[in-house]
Amino acid sequence: MVTQIILKKARKKMDKHLLAENPMRASEGGLAIIRTSQPVAIFEVIDMEEAGGSISVEGKIIKSYYYQNEHWVLKTHYYFTHDIDTTDESEVYKFMDDAWFWFMAYLKWEDKNIDNDIH
């Protein structure tokens, strides 16, 4: 009982999305958004310019997004629900959009902080 209360409090404090980077895969991008609440998901974040304009889909769900003049793609690597068989792609796209808006807020924050550091 006490453990369940502690876990509930921890979940309330944990961010819904986390940005992860794998420096050992830097040449391949190595950037991901991890969705920490149900349904848990891992979306690879791909800068299409850095990827040379093309990516391998490998049967994964992907969606394109744009930030300023940059073309980005989110690629679903893992998507965990209690009943994966009843989850359709439109539901996955909804969570991809949610992750994208969070990532776009990060990009804006990063741009603002870089601008402040330069001046």
Beta strands, then each sheet from edge to edge (+ up, - down):
strand 1: 17-21
strand 2: 31-35
strand 3: 40-47
strand 4: 62-67
strand 5: 70-80
sheet 1: 1+ 2- 3+ 5- 4+
end
